[in-house]
Amino acid sequence: MTAKNIFQIALGPLGCLCLLLQASCSGDNEVIVQEKVAERVMVFKAKKRAECLEALLQTAEHMVDSLLLTEAQNALNDSLARLRPGRPFQPAAILPIDSLTVKPIFERIRPSSRTGGG
């Protein structure tokens, strides 16, 4: 066999292989792109769902904690300590019954001559 025959024999399968690769590479790349885009969109949606679920759980936890605290405070406020009466109001000042000024009963006491008052 000559080098030319070997070259032709090797060129045949190599040419077929090149044609197959060209056909597969020049095929519809749009399908592969759409698959990759769909995969990335699915991953993004899964991440967003997880973030939203976490935010929702945190909000729900905060609401439940607030409700439990309010119920506990209401239970304490509803006990007997709450029924204790408050301080009474101070009564109004009592007005004096007599509005006259105070005077001595006797204006002047005169000493009697027997006692030697003078």
Secondary structure, DSSP 8 states (H G I E B T S, - for coil): --HHHHHHHHHHHHHHHHHHHHHHHTS-HHHHHHHHHHHHHHHHHHHHHHHHHHHHHHHHHHHHHHHHHHHHHHHHHTSGGGGS------------S-------SSS-----TTTT--
